[in-house]
Amino acid sequence: MRYGKNAGKGTLSVWGGEESAFAERSTQVPVFMGVAHAYEELDEWIDVSLGKKPGHIYGRNTNPTVRVFEEKVRLLEGAEAATSAATGMGIISSVLCSLVDPGERVVSIKDTYGGTTVLFQEFLPRQGVTAALCDTTDHDAIEEEIAKGCKLLYLETPTNPTIKILDIERLTKAGHKAGAIVVVDNTFATPINQNPIELGADLVLHSATKFLGGHADALGGVVCGKAELVKKVYHYREINGAALAPMSAYLLLRGMKTLSLRINRQNENALAIARFLEAHPSIDRVFYPGLESHPGHTIARRQMRGFGGMMSFSLKGESLEAANRFLRRLRLAHKAANLGAVETIAGVPATTSHVECTAEERKALGIPETLIRYSVGIEDVQDLMDDLAQALNGPGL
Ligand SMILES: *Cc1c(COP(=O)(O)O)cnc(C)c1O
């Protein structure tokens, strides 16, 4: 082994899953584009097909490049097993469809990722599965809902776009007491900042499209945790066909080599920017768990090693037009729907996470129309602050 049992996240980001030599002694993971693997002996073919022998058969099931990606995430999350999908939603829908049966119940929160909320409200009910979506800030209410009985407890923290924090350890205990499988969407925190499995969760999943890949050039999703559960998710995913493409797995792996470096930089940049914005007269509120003023700060301090690169802030004033004026002046950011990349990205919930909602619905969710979602990149923090300052100091805010 190239590293010890207690190797740090930086070492695992670089070497995890890549410890042994690849074909032709390549130091880098080869991209296996072939959809099938050939066998001359039927005995061996059968053994590999049945999983009695290691190996690969067909690309919708497994692929060697994809396998390395799953292994790297598994090591970073400290999990028993991992499997992947073409996108974050591909893995989330596979988890929910493979682990919950008709007549069973899911407990979750109102602030899950938009696509996940659609699964809970539109698609799971069609399969006879009900989802109770609780107020994200009310832990007592969530525990009460869990105690009524549920097959699966689905958590996400920090949340999108108002960066709320759930106490993973507390809710996991409540979930396990009710006999539920506990799943955590760890996309915003990344395994550098938070490891839900250490806090008791059974499964942890990611949209690898975001921070894991980090370069906004590949879609992907991954889940890891208890082997028996991962096996069920994998079995569903090999049949629904949402397999991660080998080239995407390669891009994600290449991005992940700098995961620890990037996330630590994004943690630092985001905290400095949050403090700067909190003191700015044109800003109404800043939502960032690293700020002492954040209602989830104490929990975040306990369960996170860093507070992440995601924040949001609301401008003084009410209208979407004020947000539009601000965004037009902001230069050092893509105005785009994604997040978690090396470049800073800004948007508003009305065009990103809550595009399906009406203005009234956003208001009911506590999302101000002038809320700016700001995914902090790895640029020099002074340049980002200068850019924010000039955009905030312009007319019409
Ligand atoms: C983007 C995102 C997803 C969905 O991932 P895709 O790769 O876009 O399918 C799920 N959860 C969170 C928290 C996300 O930010």
The ligand as a Tripos MOL2 file, in Angstrom:
@<TRIPOS>MOLECULE
LIG
   15    15     1     0     0
SMALL
NO_CHARGES

@<TRIPOS>ATOM
      1 C1        -27.0710   19.3870   -8.6530 C.3       1 LIG1
      2 C2        -27.5330   18.6680   -7.4580 C.ar      1 LIG1
      3 C3        -28.1880   17.4310   -7.5670 C.ar      1 LIG1
      4 C4        -28.5000   16.8020   -8.9150 C.3       1 LIG1
      5 O1        -27.3400   16.4790   -9.6020 O.3       1 LIG1
      6 P1        -27.2530   16.3720  -11.2200 P.3       1 LIG1
      7 O2        -25.8480   15.8930  -11.4130 O.co2     1 LIG1
      8 O3        -27.5300   17.7310  -11.7670 O.co2     1 LIG1
      9 O4        -28.2790   15.3910  -11.6280 O.co2     1 LIG1
     10 C5        -28.5760   16.7950   -6.4130 C.ar      1 LIG1
     11 N1        -28.3450   17.3300   -5.1980 N.ar      1 LIG1
     12 C6        -27.7340   18.5160   -5.0430 C.ar      1 LIG1
     13 C7        -27.5290   19.0580   -3.6810 C.3       1 LIG1
     14 C8        -27.3110   19.2280   -6.1630 C.ar      1 LIG1
     15 O5        -26.7210   20.4140   -6.0190 O.3       1 LIG1
@<TRIPOS>BOND
     1     1     2 1
     2     2     3 ar
     3     2    14 ar
     4     3     4 1
     5     3    10 ar
     6     4     5 1
     7     5     6 1
     8     6     7 2
     9     6     8 1
    10     6     9 1
    11    10    11 ar
    12    11    12 ar
    13    12    13 1
    14    12    14 ar
    15    14    15 1
@<TRIPOS>SUBSTRUCTURE
     1 LIG1         1 GROUP 0 **** ****
